[in-house]
Amino acid sequence: MRAQWKQCQVGSNYTKRYSDEYKRDAVELVRSPGRTVTEAAREPGVSSESLRGWVKKARAAQDTGSARAAGRDRAERRRPGRGA
């Protein structure tokens, strides 16, 4: 079954705003094996430039989250007397 794509249009006819859920779904299409950004952008009907920006932001957020988790793990290991 094909996903239903919804877009939110706010303001003028020239500015399209998409929900975070819509962007996440579109980014997941890019992460599908063997799909380019251009191919993935066609299905939801967004520009490839917009989708590239969303992918870049998603990767940056993922990298930031991974770095924070690694920092917490290092901090936990440095605390004396933990788990004893």
Jmol script that loads the backbone (N, CA, C; Angstrom):
load data "model"
ATOM      1  N   MET A   1       0.839  -1.178   0.000  1.00  0.00           N
ATOM      2  CA  MET A   1       0.000   0.000   0.000  1.00  0.00           C
ATOM      3  C   MET A   1       0.888   1.246   0.000  1.00  0.00           C
ATOM      4  N   ARG A   2       0.522   2.206  -0.788  1.00  0.00           N
ATOM      5  CA  ARG A   2       1.309   3.432  -0.918  1.00  0.00           C
ATOM      6  C   ARG A   2       0.977   4.402   0.210  1.00  0.00           C
ATOM      7  N   ALA A   3       2.009   5.048   0.737  1.00  0.00           N
ATOM      8  CA  ALA A   3       1.816   6.011   1.818  1.00  0.00           C
ATOM      9  C   ALA A   3       1.032   7.216   1.322  1.00  0.00           C
ATOM     10  N   GLN A   4       0.212   7.743   2.178  1.00  0.00           N
ATOM     11  CA  GLN A   4      -0.534   8.955   1.856  1.00  0.00           C
ATOM     12  C   GLN A   4       0.313  10.160   2.230  1.00  0.00           C
ATOM     13  N   TRP A   5       0.529  11.028   1.278  1.00  0.00           N
ATOM     14  CA  TRP A   5       1.341  12.215   1.525  1.00  0.00           C
ATOM     15  C   TRP A   5       0.426  13.397   1.740  1.00  0.00           C
ATOM     16  N   LYS A   6       0.685  14.110   2.799  1.00  0.00           N
ATOM     17  CA  LYS A   6      -0.083  15.309   3.101  1.00  0.00           C
ATOM     18  C   LYS A   6       0.892  16.467   3.216  1.00  0.00           C
ATOM     19  N   GLN A   7       0.481  17.593   2.720  1.00  0.00           N
ATOM     20  CA  GLN A   7       1.317  18.764   2.899  1.00  0.00           C
ATOM     21  C   GLN A   7       0.482  19.874   3.500  1.00  0.00           C
ATOM     22  N   CYS A   8       1.120  20.666   4.311  1.00  0.00           N
ATOM     23  CA  CYS A   8       0.461  21.795   4.930  1.00  0.00           C
ATOM     24  C   CYS A   8       0.906  23.042   4.196  1.00  0.00           C
ATOM     25  N   GLN A   9      -0.022  23.833   3.802  1.00  0.00           N
ATOM     26  CA  GLN A   9       0.334  25.062   3.125  1.00  0.00           C
ATOM     27  C   GLN A   9      -0.110  26.222   4.001  1.00  0.00           C
ATOM     28  N   VAL A  10       0.846  27.024   4.395  1.00  0.00           N
ATOM     29  CA  VAL A  10       0.590  28.133   5.291  1.00  0.00           C
ATOM     30  C   VAL A  10       1.060  29.412   4.623  1.00  0.00           C
ATOM     31  N   GLY A  11       0.320  30.462   4.781  1.00  0.00           N
ATOM     32  CA  GLY A  11       0.758  31.744   4.245  1.00  0.00           C
ATOM     33  C   GLY A  11       0.425  31.885   2.779  1.00  0.00           C
ATOM     34  N   SER A  12       1.319  32.493   2.046  1.00  0.00           N
ATOM     35  CA  SER A  12       1.084  32.769   0.635  1.00  0.00           C
ATOM     36  C   SER A  12       1.124  31.493  -0.197  1.00  0.00           C
ATOM     37  N   ASN A  13       0.707  31.602  -1.440  1.00  0.00           N
ATOM     38  CA  ASN A  13       0.746  30.458  -2.350  1.00  0.00           C
ATOM     39  C   ASN A  13       2.172  30.075  -2.720  1.00  0.00           C
ATOM     40  N   TYR A  14       3.123  30.929  -2.447  1.00  0.00           N
ATOM     41  CA  TYR A  14       4.509  30.675  -2.838  1.00  0.00           C
ATOM     42  C   TYR A  14       5.315  29.968  -1.764  1.00  0.00           C
ATOM     43  N   THR A  15       4.818  29.937  -0.555  1.00  0.00           N
ATOM     44  CA  THR A  15       5.547  29.317   0.542  1.00  0.00           C
ATOM     45  C   THR A  15       4.831  28.050   0.975  1.00  0.00           C
ATOM     46  N   LYS A  16       5.515  26.923   0.843  1.00  0.00           N
ATOM     47  CA  LYS A  16       4.954  25.656   1.310  1.00  0.00           C
ATOM     48  C   LYS A  16       5.658  25.278   2.597  1.00  0.00           C
ATOM     49  N   ARG A  17       4.892  24.854   3.551  1.00  0.00           N
ATOM     50  CA  ARG A  17       5.447  24.380   4.813  1.00  0.00           C
ATOM     51  C   ARG A  17       4.992  22.947   5.001  1.00  0.00           C
ATOM     52  N   TYR A  18       5.923  22.118   5.376  1.00  0.00           N
ATOM     53  CA  TYR A  18       5.637  20.700   5.548  1.00  0.00           C
ATOM     54  C   TYR A  18       5.800  20.333   7.021  1.00  0.00           C
ATOM     55  N   SER A  19       4.972  19.432   7.487  1.00  0.00           N
ATOM     56  CA  SER A  19       5.057  19.002   8.883  1.00  0.00           C
ATOM     57  C   SER A  19       6.330  18.189   9.085  1.00  0.00           C
ATOM     58  N   ASP A  20       6.748  18.085  10.344  1.00  0.00           N
ATOM     59  CA  ASP A  20       7.940  17.298  10.667  1.00  0.00           C
ATOM     60  C   ASP A  20       7.736  15.830  10.282  1.00  0.00           C
ATOM     61  N   GLU A  21       6.530  15.329  10.479  1.00  0.00           N
ATOM     62  CA  GLU A  21       6.233  13.944  10.120  1.00  0.00           C
ATOM     63  C   GLU A  21       6.392  13.737   8.614  1.00  0.00           C
ATOM     64  N   TYR A  22       5.902  14.671   7.842  1.00  0.00           N
ATOM     65  CA  TYR A  22       6.004  14.608   6.377  1.00  0.00           C
ATOM     66  C   TYR A  22       7.471  14.575   5.960  1.00  0.00           C
ATOM     67  N   LYS A  23       8.280  15.432   6.582  1.00  0.00           N
ATOM     68  CA  LYS A  23       9.708  15.485   6.264  1.00  0.00           C
ATOM     69  C   LYS A  23      10.397  14.176   6.639  1.00  0.00           C
ATOM     70  N   ARG A  24      10.066  13.639   7.818  1.00  0.00           N
ATOM     71  CA  ARG A  24      10.671  12.364   8.247  1.00  0.00           C
ATOM     72  C   ARG A  24      10.340  11.248   7.267  1.00  0.00           C
ATOM     73  N   ASP A  25       9.090  11.197   6.829  1.00  0.00           N
ATOM     74  CA  ASP A  25       8.686  10.167   5.870  1.00  0.00           C
ATOM     75  C   ASP A  25       9.439  10.311   4.552  1.00  0.00           C
ATOM     76  N   ALA A  26       9.606  11.542   4.100  1.00  0.00           N
ATOM     77  CA  ALA A  26      10.336  11.777   2.849  1.00  0.00           C
ATOM     78  C   ALA A  26      11.801  11.399   2.998  1.00  0.00           C
ATOM     79  N   VAL A  27      12.415  11.706   4.130  1.00  0.00           N
ATOM     80  CA  VAL A  27      13.818  11.355   4.379  1.00  0.00           C
ATOM     81  C   VAL A  27      13.981   9.840   4.389  1.00  0.00           C
ATOM     82  N   GLU A  28      13.014   9.132   4.936  1.00  0.00           N
ATOM     83  CA  GLU A  28      13.081   7.662   4.946  1.00  0.00           C
ATOM     84  C   GLU A  28      13.101   7.091   3.527  1.00  0.00           C
ATOM     85  N   LEU A  29      12.434   7.745   2.601  1.00  0.00           N
ATOM     86  CA  LEU A  29      12.472   7.287   1.211  1.00  0.00           C
ATOM     87  C   LEU A  29      13.888   7.343   0.660  1.00  0.00           C
ATOM     88  N   VAL A  30      14.639   8.363   1.036  1.00  0.00           N
ATOM     89  CA  VAL A  30      16.028   8.496   0.574  1.00  0.00           C
ATOM     90  C   VAL A  30      16.886   7.393   1.161  1.00  0.00           C
ATOM     91  N   ARG A  31      16.569   6.994   2.375  1.00  0.00           N
ATOM     92  CA  ARG A  31      17.361   5.953   3.044  1.00  0.00           C
ATOM     93  C   ARG A  31      17.077   4.558   2.500  1.00  0.00           C
ATOM     94  N   SER A  32      16.065   4.432   1.659  1.00  0.00           N
ATOM     95  CA  SER A  32      15.773   3.142   1.029  1.00  0.00           C
ATOM     96  C   SER A  32      16.930   2.782   0.102  1.00  0.00           C
ATOM     97  N   PRO A  33      17.342   1.528   0.112  1.00  0.00           N
ATOM     98  CA  PRO A  33      18.474   1.115  -0.721  1.00  0.00           C
ATOM     99  C   PRO A  33      18.237   1.390  -2.208  1.00  0.00           C
ATOM    100  N   GLY A  34      19.245   1.935  -2.840  1.00  0.00           N
ATOM    101  CA  GLY A  34      19.210   2.123  -4.281  1.00  0.00           C
ATOM    102  C   GLY A  34      18.416   3.316  -4.771  1.00  0.00           C
ATOM    103  N   ARG A  35      17.998   4.207  -3.885  1.00  0.00           N
ATOM    104  CA  ARG A  35      17.214   5.372  -4.306  1.00  0.00           C
ATOM    105  C   ARG A  35      18.039   6.636  -4.175  1.00  0.00           C
ATOM    106  N   THR A  36      17.977   7.455  -5.181  1.00  0.00           N
ATOM    107  CA  THR A  36      18.636   8.754  -5.127  1.00  0.00           C
ATOM    108  C   THR A  36      17.671   9.772  -4.534  1.00  0.00           C
ATOM    109  N   VAL A  37      18.202  10.909  -4.162  1.00  0.00           N
ATOM    110  CA  VAL A  37      17.355  11.981  -3.627  1.00  0.00           C
ATOM    111  C   VAL A  37      16.334  12.404  -4.674  1.00  0.00           C
ATOM    112  N   THR A  38      16.770  12.527  -5.906  1.00  0.00           N
ATOM    113  CA  THR A  38      15.867  12.955  -6.979  1.00  0.00           C
ATOM    114  C   THR A  38      14.724  11.973  -7.159  1.00  0.00           C
ATOM    115  N   GLU A  39      15.029  10.680  -7.155  1.00  0.00           N
ATOM    116  CA  GLU A  39      13.979   9.663  -7.289  1.00  0.00           C
ATOM    117  C   GLU A  39      13.020   9.705  -6.104  1.00  0.00           C
ATOM    118  N   ALA A  40      13.580   9.833  -4.905  1.00  0.00           N
ATOM    119  CA  ALA A  40      12.755   9.841  -3.699  1.00  0.00           C
ATOM    120  C   ALA A  40      11.878  11.095  -3.628  1.00  0.00           C
ATOM    121  N   ALA A  41      12.334  12.196  -4.173  1.00  0.00           N
ATOM    122  CA  ALA A  41      11.570  13.454  -4.121  1.00  0.00           C
ATOM    123  C   ALA A  41      10.334  13.403  -5.006  1.00  0.00           C
ATOM    124  N   ARG A  42      10.354  12.586  -6.033  1.00  0.00           N
ATOM    125  CA  ARG A  42       9.212  12.520  -6.953  1.00  0.00           C
ATOM    126  C   ARG A  42       7.953  11.978  -6.292  1.00  0.00           C
ATOM    127  N   GLU A  43       8.100  10.961  -5.437  1.00  0.00           N
ATOM    128  CA  GLU A  43       6.918  10.321  -4.843  1.00  0.00           C
ATOM    129  C   GLU A  43       6.090  11.287  -3.997  1.00  0.00           C
ATOM    130  N   PRO A  44       6.710  12.004  -3.042  1.00  0.00           N
ATOM    131  CA  PRO A  44       5.889  12.943  -2.271  1.00  0.00           C
ATOM    132  C   PRO A  44       5.665  14.281  -2.984  1.00  0.00           C
ATOM    133  N   GLY A  45       6.357  14.494  -4.090  1.00  0.00           N
ATOM    134  CA  GLY A  45       6.147  15.722  -4.850  1.00  0.00           C
ATOM    135  C   GLY A  45       6.841  16.941  -4.287  1.00  0.00           C
ATOM    136  N   VAL A  46       8.021  16.752  -3.708  1.00  0.00           N
ATOM    137  CA  VAL A  46       8.805  17.878  -3.208  1.00  0.00           C
ATOM    138  C   VAL A  46      10.005  18.081  -4.119  1.00  0.00           C
ATOM    139  N   SER A  47      10.622  19.241  -4.023  1.00  0.00           N
ATOM    140  CA  SER A  47      11.809  19.480  -4.842  1.00  0.00           C
ATOM    141  C   SER A  47      12.979  18.683  -4.271  1.00  0.00           C
ATOM    142  N   SER A  48      13.871  18.275  -5.146  1.00  0.00           N
ATOM    143  CA  SER A  48      15.035  17.521  -4.682  1.00  0.00           C
ATOM    144  C   SER A  48      15.914  18.395  -3.785  1.00  0.00           C
ATOM    145  N   GLU A  49      15.928  19.709  -4.028  1.00  0.00           N
ATOM    146  CA  GLU A  49      16.720  20.613  -3.183  1.00  0.00           C
ATOM    147  C   GLU A  49      16.177  20.639  -1.757  1.00  0.00           C
ATOM    148  N   SER A  50      14.853  20.686  -1.628  1.00  0.00           N
ATOM    149  CA  SER A  50      14.250  20.665  -0.291  1.00  0.00           C
ATOM    150  C   SER A  50      14.570  19.358   0.412  1.00  0.00           C
ATOM    151  N   LEU A  51      14.402  18.258  -0.297  1.00  0.00           N
ATOM    152  CA  LEU A  51      14.654  16.950   0.311  1.00  0.00           C
ATOM    153  C   LEU A  51      16.110  16.798   0.709  1.00  0.00           C
ATOM    154  N   ARG A  52      17.024  17.299  -0.114  1.00  0.00           N
ATOM    155  CA  ARG A  52      18.450  17.250   0.251  1.00  0.00           C
ATOM    156  C   ARG A  52      18.698  17.996   1.563  1.00  0.00           C
ATOM    157  N   GLY A  53      18.060  19.143   1.719  1.00  0.00           N
ATOM    158  CA  GLY A  53      18.206  19.907   2.956  1.00  0.00           C
ATOM    159  C   GLY A  53      17.666  19.149   4.157  1.00  0.00           C
ATOM    160  N   TRP A  54      16.525  18.489   3.985  1.00  0.00           N
ATOM    161  CA  TRP A  54      15.940  17.714   5.080  1.00  0.00           C
ATOM    162  C   TRP A  54      16.835  16.538   5.458  1.00  0.00           C
ATOM    163  N   VAL A  55      17.414  15.889   4.450  1.00  0.00           N
ATOM    164  CA  VAL A  55      18.315  14.759   4.709  1.00  0.00           C
ATOM    165  C   VAL A  55      19.546  15.244   5.469  1.00  0.00           C
ATOM    166  N   LYS A  56      20.086  16.370   5.045  1.00  0.00           N
ATOM    167  CA  LYS A  56      21.272  16.931   5.700  1.00  0.00           C
ATOM    168  C   LYS A  56      20.979  17.250   7.163  1.00  0.00           C
ATOM    169  N   LYS A  57      19.828  17.859   7.430  1.00  0.00           N
ATOM    170  CA  LYS A  57      19.448  18.178   8.810  1.00  0.00           C
ATOM    171  C   LYS A  57      19.233  16.913   9.632  1.00  0.00           C
ATOM    172  N   ALA A  58      18.625  15.908   9.032  1.00  0.00           N
ATOM    173  CA  ALA A  58      18.377  14.648   9.744  1.00  0.00           C
ATOM    174  C   ALA A  58      19.694  13.965  10.110  1.00  0.00           C
ATOM    175  N   ARG A  59      20.643  13.982   9.183  1.00  0.00           N
ATOM    176  CA  ARG A  59      21.960  13.378   9.464  1.00  0.00           C
ATOM    177  C   ARG A  59      22.688  14.142  10.550  1.00  0.00           C
ATOM    178  N   ALA A  60      22.619  15.472  10.513  1.00  0.00           N
ATOM    179  CA  ALA A  60      23.272  16.283  11.538  1.00  0.00           C
ATOM    180  C   ALA A  60      22.659  16.011  12.908  1.00  0.00           C
ATOM    181  N   ALA A  61      21.341  15.903  12.963  1.00  0.00           N
ATOM    182  CA  ALA A  61      20.659  15.616  14.226  1.00  0.00           C
ATOM    183  C   ALA A  61      21.040  14.238  14.741  1.00  0.00           C
ATOM    184  N   GLN A  62      21.145  13.278  13.837  1.00  0.00           N
ATOM    185  CA  GLN A  62      21.523  11.923  14.228  1.00  0.00           C
ATOM    186  C   GLN A  62      22.955  11.908  14.748  1.00  0.00           C
ATOM    187  N   ASP A  63      23.860  12.616  14.080  1.00  0.00           N
ATOM    188  CA  ASP A  63      25.253  12.681  14.512  1.00  0.00           C
ATOM    189  C   ASP A  63      25.366  13.360  15.869  1.00  0.00           C
ATOM    190  N   THR A  64      24.595  14.416  16.086  1.00  0.00           N
ATOM    191  CA  THR A  64      24.604  15.123  17.359  1.00  0.00           C
ATOM    192  C   THR A  64      24.093  14.219  18.469  1.00  0.00           C
ATOM    193  N   GLY A  65      23.030  13.486  18.200  1.00  0.00           N
ATOM    194  CA  GLY A  65      22.481  12.560  19.196  1.00  0.00           C
ATOM    195  C   GLY A  65      23.460  11.456  19.539  1.00  0.00           C
ATOM    196  N   SER A  66      24.172  10.940  18.552  1.00  0.00           N
ATOM    197  CA  SER A  66      25.165   9.888  18.789  1.00  0.00           C
ATOM    198  C   SER A  66      26.323  10.418  19.617  1.00  0.00           C
ATOM    199  N   ALA A  67      26.746  11.646  19.344  1.00  0.00           N
ATOM    200  CA  ALA A  67      27.847  12.248  20.092  1.00  0.00           C
ATOM    201  C   ALA A  67      27.452  12.475  21.546  1.00  0.00           C
ATOM    202  N   ARG A  68      26.207  12.907  21.777  1.00  0.00           N
ATOM    203  CA  ARG A  68      25.742  13.111  23.154  1.00  0.00           C
ATOM    204  C   ARG A  68      25.700  11.805  23.918  1.00  0.00           C
ATOM    205  N   ALA A  69      25.213  10.755  23.282  1.00  0.00           N
ATOM    206  CA  ALA A  69      25.138   9.447  23.937  1.00  0.00           C
ATOM    207  C   ALA A  69      26.533   8.941  24.274  1.00  0.00           C
ATOM    208  N   ALA A  70      27.478   9.119  23.366  1.00  0.00           N
ATOM    209  CA  ALA A  70      28.854   8.680  23.612  1.00  0.00           C
ATOM    210  C   ALA A  70      29.453   9.472  24.767  1.00  0.00           C
ATOM    211  N   GLY A  71      29.160  10.755  24.842  1.00  0.00           N
ATOM    212  CA  GLY A  71      29.653  11.588  25.946  1.00  0.00           C
ATOM    213  C   GLY A  71      29.100  11.143  27.281  1.00  0.00           C
ATOM    214  N   ARG A  72      27.811  10.785  27.319  1.00  0.00           N
ATOM    215  CA  ARG A  72      27.207  10.289  28.561  1.00  0.00           C
ATOM    216  C   ARG A  72      27.852   8.977  28.978  1.00  0.00           C
ATOM    217  N   ASP A  73      28.112   8.101  28.015  1.00  0.00           N
ATOM    218  CA  ASP A  73      28.740   6.819  28.334  1.00  0.00           C
ATOM    219  C   ASP A  73      30.126   7.027  28.931  1.00  0.00           C
ATOM    220  N   ARG A  74      30.901   7.937  28.339  1.00  0.00           N
ATOM    221  CA  ARG A  74      32.249   8.213  28.869  1.00  0.00           C
ATOM    222  C   ARG A  74      32.156   8.790  30.273  1.00  0.00           C
ATOM    223  N   ALA A  75      31.209   9.672  30.513  1.00  0.00           N
ATOM    224  CA  ALA A  75      31.048  10.284  31.828  1.00  0.00           C
ATOM    225  C   ALA A  75      30.677   9.227  32.864  1.00  0.00           C
ATOM    226  N   GLU A  76      29.817   8.299  32.507  1.00  0.00           N
ATOM    227  CA  GLU A  76      29.425   7.224  33.426  1.00  0.00           C
ATOM    228  C   GLU A  76      30.624   6.354  33.793  1.00  0.00           C
ATOM    229  N   ARG A  77      31.475   6.061  32.838  1.00  0.00           N
ATOM    230  CA  ARG A  77      32.645   5.205  33.105  1.00  0.00           C
ATOM    231  C   ARG A  77      33.660   5.912  34.001  1.00  0.00           C
ATOM    232  N   ARG A  78      33.701   7.235  33.962  1.00  0.00           N
ATOM    233  CA  ARG A  78      34.670   7.979  34.772  1.00  0.00           C
ATOM    234  C   ARG A  78      34.226   8.130  36.219  1.00  0.00           C
ATOM    235  N   ARG A  79      32.944   7.951  36.504  1.00  0.00           N
ATOM    236  CA  ARG A  79      32.462   8.133  37.877  1.00  0.00           C
ATOM    237  C   ARG A  79      32.949   6.997  38.764  1.00  0.00           C
ATOM    238  N   PRO A  80      33.648   7.337  39.849  1.00  0.00           N
ATOM    239  CA  PRO A  80      34.134   6.277  40.749  1.00  0.00           C
ATOM    240  C   PRO A  80      32.994   5.696  41.575  1.00  0.00           C
ATOM    241  N   GLY A  81      33.080   4.422  41.831  1.00  0.00           N
ATOM    242  CA  GLY A  81      32.136   3.759  42.715  1.00  0.00           C
ATOM    243  C   GLY A  81      30.783   3.431  42.092  1.00  0.00           C
ATOM    244  N   ARG A  82      30.630   3.587  40.790  1.00  0.00           N
ATOM    245  CA  ARG A  82      29.355   3.288  40.151  1.00  0.00           C
ATOM    246  C   ARG A  82      29.226   1.782  39.952  1.00  0.00           C
ATOM    247  N   GLY A  83      28.076   1.251  40.255  1.00  0.00           N
ATOM    248  CA  GLY A  83      27.799  -0.150  40.009  1.00  0.00           C
ATOM    249  C   GLY A  83      28.437  -1.098  40.995  1.00  0.00           C
ATOM    250  N   ALA A  84      29.059  -0.605  42.048  1.00  0.00           N
ATOM    251  CA  ALA A  84      29.717  -1.484  43.017  1.00  0.00           C
ATOM    252  C   ALA A  84      28.917  -1.606  44.280  1.00  0.00           C
TER     253      ALA A  84
END
end "model"
wireframe off; spacefill off
backbone 0.3
color backbone group
